[in-house]
Amino acid sequence: MSLLTRLHTHLSTAPLDEAKDLVVAYSGGVDSHVLLHALSQLKQSHGYRFTLHAIHIHHGLSKNADQWQKHCQQTCKALGVTFQTAKVAVTVKARQSLEAQARDARYQKLVELAPNKSYVLLAQHQDDQLETFLLQLKRGAGPKGLSAMNQKWTVNAGNTDKKQVHFYRPLLDVSQEAVNEYATQAKLNWCEDESNQDTQFDRNFLRQDVVPNLIQRWPELAKSVSRSASLCAQQQDMLDEISAEKLVDIQTAENSLSISELSKLTEKWLHQVVRYWLLQQSISSPPLAVLNKLLPQVLLAADDATPILQWQDWQFRRFNQNLYVIPVPKELPEFTKVWQGEAMMPLPESLGHLCFSEHKSNSNKEALVINPDFGPLTVRLGGYSAKFKPSGSPHSKPIKQWFKQWKVPPWERDRTLILMQNERVIGLMNEYNYYYAEVKQSTKCTYISLYS
C-alpha cells in the first residue's frame, strides 16, 4: 500500500474524517515535508474540506535554523498552506537530555499556536517507532515505555479557555524507505539537520550504527516491533483501567492520596496506581529506584516525620496522612513592602501579584478587605510567630498555630503573605486560601486579590 493510499485511509476514517483543521508540525526535514506535501496533494485531488496549516518551531540550536525557517515558509507559500513559525528557548536542565527539552518546548508551542480542536499531525514513521522501542528497552522500561509512540492523544490547555488540541501520527505504519521513495518521485527539496549525523546522541547511534545491521539480518523487524509496541499499549490500557478504578477509593478531594488506603495495596499495585495518578496530572513517572523508596521512606515514616522524596522537578510529600506531589519549592527571598496606593503590587518569584480595587467585582469576590483609614498596609513573607485573630474567632494566637489547626501543608505556609496595619495582622493570603480579621468597612474600603 502506497504512502498516499495510507494517508487517504486515515483522512477518510475517524478521527481525522471530521477534523476541520489539520496542522503539520513542519521541521523542514524529509519526513515532515513528505507529510505536508502528500496532505496538500490529497486535499486537492479528493476535495477534502479541512484547512491545512503548518507550524515551524525555531529552536535556535543550529546555525542553519534561520535557513530552515525560510525554506519552510517558502514551501508553504508554494503549496498554499497557512504557515506559522515561532522561536522557543531551550533551557538546559540537569539530568534531562537536550533532545527531550527541545521536544517538550516544541510540543508546548504547538499547543499554543494550533487552532482549538485541531489535529496536529506528526511525521514519525515505522522506523522511528523501532528506534523508540529500542531506546525504551535500553532504559529498562515496562509496558508503557515499550508502547513507544502513541498514535493519538489529546492535550487540554488552560483552565479558562478550555482549549483542546489533538495529536496524531498517521505514518506509524509507513517505512522510512516509503517516505524517501515519495520524496524522490515528487522531486522534493528538504532540509538536512547536521545534528542527525552526531552519534553521540543515542537515537542517531541507533539509526546510523545499529538499526541497519538489525534490518539487514531481520528485514521485517520494524513491522514486528510495531506489533509488539501495539500489544504493550493494549496491556498498558488495561492496567490504566484497573488503576482508575482503584484510584477512586484512594484519591482525596485535595488531589492527594490517602496513605491508609494506599498502604493496603501490594507494592506492585502501589507503584502502578501512583504512576497513573501522576499521569493524570501530566507528571512524568519517576524511575523505579524512586518508587521503591516511596513506601519505606515516605508512607511508613514515623508519624512526626516530614519526609521528602524528590526526582527531577517534583517531590513526594506527606501531610495529614495524605500523599502529595508538588513542584520542588523555590526558596523565596525576604519580602516586606508598604503599599503606596498602586493598583498592582508585584510579588517575588512565582507568587504573582496583588491587585487593589475600590470596588468589589465578581472577579475578586474572594478578595480580602482592608480599611486604609487604619494606617499604612504592609505586605510581607515570614514572621509566622506573629499573633492573628481571624474573623469569627474569640481569641488570637500565633499564625503558625493557626496553620496547624487549619491543616495548611508546610509548603503552602512558606508562600503565605501576611498583611498588616499598625503592627496588627489583618489577613493572610496564598494561592489556595484567604484568612482575614474582622474589618470595619466604610466607603473607603479597598479589596485585595492575589493572582498567581
C-alpha positions in Angstrom: 0.0 0.0 0.0 1.5 3.4 -1.0 2.0 6.3 1.3 -0.7 8.3 -0.4 -3.2 5.4 0.0 -2.4 5.0 3.7 -2.9 8.7 4.3 -6.1 8.7 2.3 -7.4 5.9 4.6 -6.5 8.0 7.7 -8.3 11.1 6.3 -11.4 9.1 5.4 -11.9 7.4 8.8 -12.2 8.6 12.4 -10.9 10.7 13.9 -9.5 12.7 11.0 -12.6 12.4 8.8 -14.4 15.1 10.8 -11.4 17.4 11.5 -11.8 21.0 10.4 -8.1 21.9 10.9 -5.1 19.7 10.2 -1.8 21.1 11.4 1.5 19.6 10.2 4.4 20.0 12.7 6.8 21.1 9.9 10.5 20.9 10.7 11.6 21.1 7.0 13.1 17.6 7.1 12.2 14.9 4.7 9.6 13.2 6.9 7.5 16.3 7.7 8.0 17.7 4.2 6.6 14.5 2.7 3.6 14.5 5.1 2.8 18.1 4.3 3.2 17.7 0.5 1.1 14.4 0.5 -1.7 16.0 2.5 -1.7 19.0 0.2 -2.0 16.7 -2.9 -4.8 14.6 -1.3 -6.7 17.8 -0.3 -6.6 19.0 -4.0 -7.3 15.6 -5.6 -10.1 14.4 -3.3 -11.7 17.7 -2.3 -11.2 17.4 1.5 -12.7 20.3 3.3 -10.2 20.6 6.1 -7.9 23.6 6.3 -4.3 22.6 6.1 -1.8 24.5 8.3 1.9 24.2 9.0 3.8 25.3 12.2 7.5 25.5 12.2 9.3 25.7 15.6 12.7 27.5 15.5 14.8 26.1 18.3 17.9 28.2 17.5 20.1 25.1 18.2 21.7 25.1 14.8 23.5 27.8 12.8 21.2 26.8 9.9 17.9 27.3 11.8 17.1 30.6 10.1 17.6 29.0 6.7 15.3 26.1 7.7 12.6 28.6 8.8 12.9 30.5 5.5 12.7 27.2 3.5 9.6 26.1 5.3 7.9 29.5 4.7 8.6 29.4 1.0 7.4 25.8 0.7 4.1 26.6 2.4 3.6 29.6 0.2 4.2 27.4 -2.9 1.7 24.8 -1.6 -0.9 27.4 -0.5 -0.7 26.2 3.1 -1.2 28.5 6.1 2.1 29.0 7.8 3.1 29.9 11.3 6.5 30.0 12.9 7.7 30.7 16.4 11.0 30.6 18.3 11.5 28.7 21.5 14.3 29.0 24.1 15.6 25.6 25.3 16.9 25.8 28.8 19.4 23.1 29.6 18.4 21.3 32.8 20.3 18.7 34.8 19.5 15.0 34.2 17.5 15.7 31.1 18.6 15.4 27.5 18.8 18.4 25.2 16.6 16.4 22.8 13.9 15.9 25.4 13.9 19.5 26.4 13.6 20.7 22.8 10.8 18.2 22.3 8.9 19.5 25.3 9.3 23.1 24.3 8.2 22.2 20.8 5.0 20.5 21.9 4.1 23.3 24.3 4.4 25.9 21.5 2.4 23.7 19.1 -0.4 23.5 21.6 -0.3 27.3 22.0 -0.3 28.0 18.2 -2.6 25.3 16.9 -6.3 26.2 16.5 -8.7 24.9 19.1 -9.9 21.3 18.4 -7.4 20.9 15.6 -5.3 17.8 14.9 -1.6 18.3 14.9 0.0 15.7 12.6 3.4 14.4 13.4 5.6 12.7 10.8 7.2 9.9 12.8 7.1 6.7 10.9 7.7 2.9 11.4 11.5 3.2 11.6 11.2 5.9 14.3 8.9 3.6 16.2 11.6 0.9 16.1 14.3 3.3 17.4 12.0 4.5 20.2 11.2 0.9 21.2 14.9 0.1 21.4 15.7 3.2 23.4 13.0 2.3 25.9 14.3 -1.3 26.0 17.7 0.1 26.8 16.3 2.1 29.7 14.5 -0.9 31.2 11.0 0.4 30.5 7.8 -1.5 31.2 4.7 -1.8 29.1 4.1 1.9 29.0 7.6 2.7 27.7 7.6 -0.2 25.3 4.4 1.1 23.8 6.8 3.5 22.2 5.0 6.3 20.4 1.2 6.7 20.7 -0.7 7.2 17.5 -3.0 9.7 19.1 -3.6 11.7 22.3 -5.2 14.9 23.4 -3.9 17.9 25.3 -6.3 20.1 27.3 -4.7 23.6 27.5 -5.5 26.2 30.1 -8.2 26.3 32.8 -10.2 29.2 31.4 -10.4 28.9 27.7 -10.8 25.1 27.7 -8.6 24.8 24.6 -8.2 21.2 23.3 -5.6 20.1 20.8 -5.3 16.6 19.4 -2.0 15.0 18.2 -2.0 12.2 15.6 0.8 10.2 13.9 -0.6 9.0 10.5 2.7 7.5 9.3 3.5 5.0 12.0 2.8 2.1 9.7 4.9 3.7 6.9 8.6 2.8 6.5 11.4 5.3 6.0 12.0 3.7 2.6 8.5 4.6 1.5 8.9 8.2 2.8 12.2 8.6 0.9 10.6 7.0 -2.3 7.8 9.5 -2.2 10.2 12.4 -1.7 12.3 11.3 -4.7 9.3 10.8 -7.0 7.8 14.1 -6.1 11.2 15.8 -6.5 11.1 17.5 -3.1 13.8 19.6 -1.6 14.2 19.4 2.1 16.5 20.5 5.0 19.1 18.2 6.4 19.8 18.6 10.2 23.5 18.2 10.6 23.0 17.0 14.2 21.3 13.8 12.8 24.8 12.6 12.0 26.1 13.0 15.5 26.2 9.5 17.0 26.8 11.0 20.5 23.0 11.1 20.6 21.5 7.7 21.4 18.9 7.9 18.7 21.4 8.8 16.0 23.7 6.0 17.2 20.9 3.5 16.7 19.9 5.0 13.4 23.5 5.0 12.0 25.2 2.1 13.6 22.7 -0.4 15.0 19.4 -0.5 13.2 20.9 -1.0 9.6 22.6 -4.2 10.9 19.4 -5.4 12.5 17.3 -4.7 9.4 19.9 -6.5 7.3 19.6 -9.6 9.5 15.8 -9.3 10.0 14.2 -7.3 7.2 10.7 -7.4 8.9 12.0 -6.2 12.3 10.3 -2.8 12.2 6.9 -4.3 11.5 7.4 -6.9 14.2 8.4 -4.3 16.8 5.4 -2.2 15.7 3.2 -5.1 16.6 4.9 -5.6 19.9 4.6 -1.9 20.8 0.9 -2.1 20.0 0.5 -5.1 22.2 2.3 -3.3 25.0 0.0 -0.4 24.6 -3.0 -2.7 24.9 -1.6 -4.1 28.1 -1.0 -0.6 29.5 -4.5 0.4 28.6 -5.9 -2.5 30.7 -3.6 -1.6 33.6 -4.8 2.0 33.4 -8.4 0.9 33.5 -7.9 -1.0 36.7 -5.7 1.7 38.2 -8.5 4.3 37.6 -10.9 2.0 39.5 -8.5 1.7 42.4 -7.8 5.4 42.4 -11.5 6.2 43.1 -11.2 4.9 46.7 -7.7 6.3 47.3 -7.7 9.8 45.9 -8.9 12.6 48.2 -10.6 15.9 47.4 -7.3 17.8 47.5 -5.9 15.6 44.7 -3.7 13.7 47.2 -3.8 10.0 48.0 -4.9 8.5 51.3 -1.9 6.8 52.8 -4.1 4.4 54.8 -5.9 3.2 51.6 -2.7 3.3 49.5 -0.9 1.1 52.0 -3.5 -1.6 51.6 -2.2 -2.3 48.1 0.6 -4.6 47.2 3.8 -2.8 46.4 3.5 -3.5 42.7 -0.1 -2.1 42.6 1.0 0.8 44.7 3.6 1.7 42.1 1.1 1.3 39.3 -1.6 3.4 40.9 0.9 6.2 41.8 2.2 6.2 38.2 -1.4 6.5 36.9 -2.1 9.3 39.4 0.9 11.2 38.2 -0.1 10.7 34.6 -3.5 12.3 35.3 -1.6 15.4 36.3 0.8 15.3 33.3 3.7 14.5 35.5 6.4 12.1 34.2 6.7 8.9 36.3 9.8 8.7 38.5 12.3 5.9 38.0 11.7 2.6 39.7 14.6 3.4 42.1 12.5 6.4 43.4 9.2 4.4 43.6 11.0 1.7 45.6 11.8 4.3 48.3 8.2 5.6 48.4 6.8 3.0 50.8 9.7 2.7 53.4 10.8 6.3 53.3 7.6 8.2 53.0 4.4 6.2 53.6 5.9 4.2 56.6 7.9 7.0 58.1 7.3 8.0 61.7 4.1 10.0 62.4 6.0 13.1 63.4 8.4 12.9 60.4 8.2 15.2 57.4 9.8 13.0 54.6 10.6 14.4 51.2 11.3 12.2 48.2 12.5 14.1 45.2 13.1 13.4 41.5 13.8 15.9 38.7 11.5 18.9 39.5 9.0 17.1 41.7 8.6 16.0 45.3 6.5 13.4 47.1 5.4 15.0 50.4 3.3 13.6 53.2 0.9 15.6 55.3 -2.2 14.9 57.4 -1.9 11.2 56.4 -2.1 12.0 52.7 0.5 11.7 50.0 1.0 14.8 47.8 3.1 15.5 44.7 4.3 19.1 44.4 6.8 21.0 42.2 10.2 21.5 44.1 9.5 24.7 46.0 11.7 27.7 45.2 13.5 29.4 48.1 11.7 32.7 48.5 13.7 35.9 49.3 12.9 38.1 52.3 10.0 40.4 51.3 8.5 43.3 53.0 6.7 46.1 51.2 4.5 49.0 52.1 1.5 49.7 49.8 1.8 53.1 48.3 -1.7 53.2 46.6 -0.6 51.4 43.4 -3.2 49.2 41.6 -0.9 46.3 41.4 2.0 45.1 43.6 4.4 42.5 42.1 5.5 39.7 44.4 8.7 37.8 44.4 9.5 34.7 42.3 6.3 32.8 41.2 3.9 34.3 43.8 2.3 36.5 41.2 0.9 39.9 42.2 -1.6 41.6 44.4 -4.4 43.7 42.8 -6.1 46.6 44.7 -9.5 47.9 43.8 -12.0 50.3 45.4 -14.9 48.2 44.1 -15.8 44.6 44.6 -16.5 42.6 41.4 -17.2 39.0 40.5 -13.5 38.5 39.7 -12.4 39.4 43.2 -15.4 38.0 45.2 -12.8 36.2 47.4 -11.0 39.5 48.0 -9.5 40.5 51.4 -11.0 43.8 52.6 -8.9 46.5 54.3 -9.8 50.0 55.5 -7.0 52.4 54.6 -8.1 54.7 57.5 -6.5 52.2 59.9 -3.0 53.0 58.7 -0.4 52.0 56.1 -0.6 48.5 54.7 2.5 46.3 54.9 2.8 43.1 53.0 5.5 40.6 54.0 6.6 37.0 53.9 7.8 35.2 57.0 7.3 36.0 60.7 4.7 33.4 61.4 5.1 33.7 65.2 3.0 36.9 65.0 -0.4 36.7 66.6 -3.6 36.8 64.5 -7.3 36.9 65.4 -9.3 35.6 62.4 -12.8 36.8 61.8 -15.2 34.8 64.0 -12.6 33.6 66.4 -12.9 34.6 70.1 -9.1 34.8 70.6 -5.8 35.3 68.9 -2.7 33.1 68.7 0.4 32.8 66.6 -0.1 32.3 62.9 1.9 29.0 62.9 -0.6 27.6 65.4 -3.5 28.6 63.1 -1.6 26.9 60.3 -1.6 23.7 62.3 -5.2 24.0 63.2 -6.3 24.7 59.7 -4.1 21.9 58.4 -2.2 24.0 56.0 0.7 22.0 54.4 4.2 23.2 55.2 4.9 24.1 51.5 1.9 26.4 51.5 2.8 28.1 54.7 6.1 29.5 53.3 4.2 31.0 50.4 1.6 32.8 52.6 1.5 36.6 52.6 1.0 38.4 55.9 -1.0 41.7 55.6 -0.5 44.2 58.5 -1.8 47.6 59.6 -0.4 49.3 62.6 1.6 46.2 63.5 -1.7 44.2 63.6 -2.1 41.2 61.3 -5.4 41.8 59.4 -5.1 39.0 56.8 -3.3 36.0 55.4 -3.3 35.1 51.7 -1.9 32.4 49.5 -3.0 30.9 46.2 -5.3 28.5 47.9 -6.9 30.4 50.8 -7.6 33.8 52.3 -7.8 34.3 56.1 -8.9 37.7 57.4 -9.6 39.6 60.6 -12.8 41.5 61.2 -12.5 44.9 59.5 -15.0 47.7 60.0 -15.9 48.5 56.4 -16.6 52.0 55.1 -16.8 53.7 51.7 -13.0 53.8 51.7 -12.6 50.1 51.8 -10.1 48.5 49.4 -10.4 45.0 48.0 -7.2 42.9 47.6 -6.9 39.9 45.4 -4.0 37.6 44.8 -3.2 36.5 41.2 -0.6 33.8 40.9 
